[in-house]
């Protein structure tokens, strides 16, 4: 009986350890859930950032879409494509990238954020105000 209990405990521990991520597992290009944009996540000085590298519709009336909702008037004329809109994520050493910020160009607001992988091909991103319960998750 001790052998079976030990075997089950070993299998559970092995599964838990194999589920842990490496810090750079999020690095790469990710398609948004709506398939409207591709985001490149990259590491710089131990923190992780995201920028828009492709948009299905990068123009409006023949001109590049701009960050018109930005509260900083100096940034209202920057193109949406190429914009860094995720910043300062730190890997927690196991499962999540936390303490980040995400800028929503549709509203001009910035939210606290965290992200995690549900598998090797699916990244979840949660933006929130104050506590994580007051937020929204996207794939």
C-alpha positions as CSV (number, residue, x, y, z in Angstrom):
1,X,0.0,0.0,0.0
2,X,2.9,2.4,0.8
3,X,4.3,1.7,-2.6
4,X,1.0,2.7,-4.4
5,X,0.7,5.8,-2.3
6,X,4.3,6.8,-3.0
7,X,3.8,6.1,-6.7
8,X,0.7,8.3,-6.9
9,X,2.5,11.1,-5.0
10,X,5.4,10.8,-7.4
11,X,3.2,11.0,-10.5
12,X,1.3,14.0,-9.1
13,X,4.6,15.8,-8.3
14,X,6.0,15.0,-11.7
15,X,2.9,16.3,-13.4
16,X,3.0,19.5,-11.4
17,X,6.7,20.1,-12.1
18,X,6.3,19.4,-15.8
19,X,3.4,22.0,-15.9
20,X,5.8,24.8,-14.8
21,X,6.8,27.3,-17.4
22,X,10.1,28.8,-18.3
23,X,10.2,32.6,-18.3
24,X,10.7,32.8,-22.0
25,X,7.8,30.5,-22.9
26,X,5.6,33.6,-23.7
27,X,8.2,35.0,-26.1
28,X,7.0,34.9,-29.7
29,X,4.1,36.1,-31.9
30,X,0.6,35.5,-30.7
31,X,-2.7,35.9,-32.6
32,X,-5.5,37.6,-30.8
33,X,-8.7,35.7,-30.1
34,X,-10.6,37.8,-32.5
35,X,-7.9,37.2,-35.1
36,X,-7.7,40.9,-35.7
37,X,-4.0,41.4,-34.7
38,X,-0.7,39.6,-34.0
39,X,1.2,40.6,-30.9
40,X,4.9,40.0,-30.4
41,X,5.9,39.4,-26.8
42,X,9.6,40.0,-26.1
43,X,11.9,40.2,-23.2
44,X,14.0,43.2,-22.3
45,X,16.1,43.5,-19.1
46,X,14.2,40.7,-17.4
47,X,10.7,42.1,-18.1
48,X,8.2,41.2,-20.8
49,X,6.5,43.5,-23.3
50,X,4.0,43.2,-26.1
51,X,3.6,45.2,-29.3
52,X,1.3,45.0,-32.2
53,X,3.2,43.7,-35.2
54,X,0.3,43.0,-37.6
55,X,-3.3,44.2,-37.9
56,X,-6.0,42.8,-40.2
57,X,-7.1,46.3,-40.9
58,X,-4.2,48.7,-40.2
59,X,-5.7,51.6,-42.1
60,X,-8.9,53.6,-41.9
61,X,-9.9,55.7,-44.9
62,X,-6.6,55.0,-46.5
63,X,-4.5,56.2,-43.5
64,X,-2.8,54.3,-40.7
65,X,-5.0,53.8,-37.6
66,X,-3.7,56.0,-34.9
67,X,-3.9,55.9,-31.1
68,X,-6.6,58.6,-31.0
69,X,-8.0,57.7,-27.6
70,X,-4.7,58.1,-25.7
71,X,-5.1,60.6,-22.9
72,X,-1.5,61.8,-23.6
73,X,-2.0,64.3,-26.5
74,X,1.6,63.6,-27.6
75,X,0.8,60.0,-28.3
76,X,-2.5,60.4,-30.1
77,X,-0.7,60.5,-33.5
78,X,1.3,57.3,-33.0
79,X,0.3,54.4,-35.3
80,X,-1.5,51.5,-33.6
81,X,0.6,49.0,-35.6
82,X,4.0,48.8,-33.9
83,X,2.7,50.2,-30.6
84,X,4.0,48.7,-27.4
85,X,0.8,48.2,-25.4
86,X,1.9,45.6,-22.8
87,X,4.7,46.3,-20.4
88,X,6.6,45.4,-17.2
89,X,5.5,41.8,-16.9
90,X,7.7,39.7,-14.5
91,X,7.8,35.9,-14.5
92,X,6.8,34.5,-11.1
93,X,9.2,31.6,-11.4
94,X,6.4,29.0,-12.0
95,X,3.2,29.7,-13.8
96,X,2.4,33.4,-14.4
97,X,3.8,36.7,-15.7
98,X,2.5,39.3,-13.3
99,X,2.8,43.0,-12.3
100,X,2.3,44.0,-15.9
101,X,0.2,46.7,-17.5
102,X,-2.0,46.6,-20.6
103,X,-3.1,49.6,-22.6
104,X,-6.5,49.4,-24.3
105,X,-6.3,51.7,-27.3
106,X,-10.1,51.4,-27.8
107,X,-10.8,53.2,-24.5
108,X,-7.4,55.0,-23.9
109,X,-7.2,53.3,-20.4
110,X,-4.4,51.3,-18.9
111,X,-5.1,48.3,-16.6
112,X,-3.0,46.1,-14.3
113,X,-2.5,42.8,-15.9
114,X,-1.2,39.2,-15.6
115,X,-0.8,36.4,-18.1
116,X,-0.4,32.7,-18.1
117,X,-0.2,29.7,-20.5
118,X,-3.0,27.2,-20.5
119,X,-1.0,25.0,-22.9
120,X,2.0,25.6,-25.3
121,X,-0.2,27.4,-27.8
122,X,-2.7,29.3,-25.7
123,X,-1.9,32.4,-23.8
124,X,-4.5,34.0,-21.4
125,X,-4.2,37.7,-20.5
126,X,-6.2,39.3,-17.7
127,X,-6.6,43.0,-17.4
128,X,-8.1,44.4,-14.2
129,X,-8.5,47.4,-11.9
130,X,-7.1,47.0,-8.4
131,X,-7.8,43.3,-7.8
132,X,-7.8,40.5,-10.4
133,X,-11.5,39.7,-9.6
134,X,-12.5,43.0,-11.2
135,X,-11.3,42.3,-14.7
136,X,-11.6,40.5,-18.0
137,X,-9.6,37.6,-19.5
138,X,-8.9,37.2,-23.2
139,X,-7.1,34.5,-25.1
